[in-house]
Amino acid sequence: MSIRVLKPSQIKQLEINKNDVFIVVDTFRATTSLLTLKNAGVRKIYVVQNEEEAKKLHSKKFPRSLLVGEKGGLKINGFDYGNTPSVFYDSNFKKKEIIFTSTSGAKTFFLLHSRKNVYAGALVNLSSLSAKISKNVLRKRCNIYIIPSGYFMDETEYIVEDWATSVLIAERIAKTTNFSILNTDDFWEKTKKIINNHIDFKKMLLESPNGLKLRDMGFENDVLFASSIDKIEKNLKVKKWLNINKINCVVLK
């Protein structure tokens, strides 16, 4: 049984069995936001692929839900919130329902359509997620696939925060299971070197290309928050896949 970190496009090449486990990682900021919303009391999250589907689902089916998400890093016009985990952490969303979309992270979930063992991963729940996955897989014959969302439309672009998070999750799980890590990707080797050479992990991510970009856009608090390890003990897993009014959505709970 093995653990692998894969680019999104590689999912289609896998021979998958029903027990295999998947972890979607979008550290800046989708999976961090989703986990933080759960931590703030959200009851149910509907993830959709784009702005149009989110607004249609809201108007036709869930008018009392909150619209949350971004396009190009910025809050979508007409949405209640952007993709801002630092804001969610200090907010109360008790019993609220959320409809969420984002540029990369939300879309990555849909590459795993119909799969049930799908989790959201980030630095903020690194230990909690790793422990939960380790416990769940110990007695199962399965593989674990960790997917750095990165820049969804261009996988040649190296996204350090997503790869660093994915490598750390893989290593944590490997330490507490008999699973081996199978990786030959250049991005894996590059990430290992970066992690080993940077003692100040948060500083490294603050100065990463996406960290600098978000800071320039006014989201430094989000970068700082998303770079924090073990801020949250909550986990999110796919509960079910739905098609509502011809809109595919995944329910996280």
N, C-alpha and C positions, 0 to 999 in steps of 0.2 A: 504494500500500500504506500502511496506516495503523495507528496505535496509539490505542486507546480505553480509558478507565477506565469500567467499568460497574457499576451495582448488580446484585446477583444476579438479581433478577426480570427484568432487561433481556435476559438471555441467550436467553430463549425467543423474543424478537422478532428475533433475528439470522438472516440468511441466511449460513450457515456453509459454508465449503468445507473439504475434508479436510486441507489444509495449515495451517489457521489455528492460532495458538498462544494458549494460555490460561495466565494466572498467577493462582493463588488466593492472596490475602493475608489473613492473620489475625495481625497483629503481636503483639497481646496475647491468646492466646499460641500458638495451635495450629500455625501454619506455622513459627514460631520453634522450638517444641518438636520438631516433626518433623525439621527441618534439624539441630538440635542432637543428636538421637538418631542421625541418620545420621553426623554428625561423630564421635560417641562409639563408632562401630563396628557399629551395628545392620546386620544383613544384609538384612532384609526387613521392610517395614511393611504391615500390613493395616489400612486405614481403613474403619470402619463408621459407621452413622448414629446409633447410640444405645447405651446401656448394655446393654440386653437382648440386642441382636445381638452385642455384644462378648463377653458372658459365654457365650452359646450357642456362638459360633464357637470360643471357648477350650475349652469342655468337650467339644464334639463332634468337633473337628478338630485343634486346635493346643494341646494341654494343656501343652506345654513353653514356650509363648510367654508374654510378659509383658503384662499388661493395663495400659494407660496411658491416662489421660484425666480429664476433669472434667465436672461438671454444675453449673451455677450458679457456676462458678469453683472449686469444691472437688473434691478427689479423691473418686471414686465408691467407695462401700463395697464392699470385696472386691477392689478394684484394687491392683496392685503400686505404682503411682506415679500422681500427679496430673499436671497439665499444667504442669510446672515446669522450664523450660529451663535456669535457672541451676544446678539440681541435676544435670541431664543432662550439662552441659558438663564437669563434673569427675568424671564416672562412666565406667566401662568397660562398654560393652554389646557388646563384640566378638562377632560371629557370632550375636547374639541375634535372635529374631524378636519383633515387637511387634504387638499389636492395639490400635488407637487410636481413640478417639472424643472429640468435644467439642461444646460448645453450638452454635457457629456454623461454625468453619472446616471441620470434618469434613463437615458437611451441605452446604457449598458445593461440595465436590468432586462430589457426586452430581448436581448440576445439569448437569454436563458428562459424564454417563454415555455411555460408548462412545468418547469422544474420547481420542486418544493423545498429542497434543502439549499436555499439561497439566503445569504446574510449580508447585512451592511457592515463594512469594516472601516475603521479610521484609527487615528492615534488616540483619540479621546476615550475609546473603549478597548484599547489594545489588550490589556490583561483579562478583562471580563470576557471578551470575545474569544480569545485564545483558550481560556479555561473551558468555556462552554463547548467549543468545537472539539477540544481534546476529549472531554467527557463523553460527548455524543458519538464519537467515531471509534472509541477504543475496542468495542465489540463488533464493529461492522466491517465488512469487506467493501471498502470504498476508497476513492481517491479524493483529494482536496485540491481545488483549483482557485487560485487567487487572481483577480482580474483588476489591474490598475486601469481605470477608465482613461486617464491621460487626456490627450486631445483626441476626442472620439473620431474625428474625420481625418486625422493624420498621425498614424502610428509610428512614423519615422521620427517624430518629435519626442525627445526624452523628457518625461515629467517626473522630476526628482521626488516630489512629495508623495506621489502615488506609489512609485517603485520602492521608496524607502519604507513606507508604511507596509507594503506587501511583503517585503523581505523580513521585516521585524515580526509580522504575524506568522510567517512560515517558520521562522526560527523558534518562536515561542511554542508553537504547536509541536514541532519536531522534538523539542526538549522533553515533553511530557507524554509522548506517544512513541510507538516503534516505527512511525512513518519516516521515510527517507525523503529528502529534498532532491528533486530532479530538475536541474536547470543548466542549460548550456547557452542561454541567451546572453548577448553582449551587454544588454541592459542590466542583467543580474550581476555580472562581474563589475560593471561600472558602479552600481549601487553599493555593493559590498565594500569597494575601495573608498567610496565617499563616506559611508557610515563609519568605517574603521578609522578614518582620518579626521573626523569631526567630533570632538568631545562635546561641544556646545551644539546640540541637535537643533534646538529652537532657533538659534542664530543662523544656522545653515539654511533653514527653510525660509526665514525672514529675508535672506539675501538671494534666494533662488529666483529664477526668472518670473514664475507665477506669483511668488511672494512679493517681489518688487512691483509687479503689474497691479496687484490688488491694493497694495499700499498707495500707489499713485492714484488709484481710483477712490481712495478714501476708506479702504477696508482693512487697515492695519490691525484693528482689534480682532477681526475675523482670522487673520493670519496667525496672530499670537494664540488665539483660542484653539484653532485647528491644529497648531503645532504642539499643544499640550498633551502629554501622555497621561492616560488614566484619569481624565477629568470626570468621566461618566462610567457607571457600572451597568447601564442598560444595554440591551441588545435588541436588534430588529431582525426579523425573519419574514420571508414571504409566507403569507397565510394562504392566499389563493390568487388565481388569475381570473379576471372577469372580462366579458365583453358587454358593455352597457351602451345602448344606442349606437352600436357600431364603433365604439371606442374601446380599444384594448387598454386595460389598466391592471396594475398589480397592487394588491393590498398588502401592506406591511403592518405587522403588529408585534 
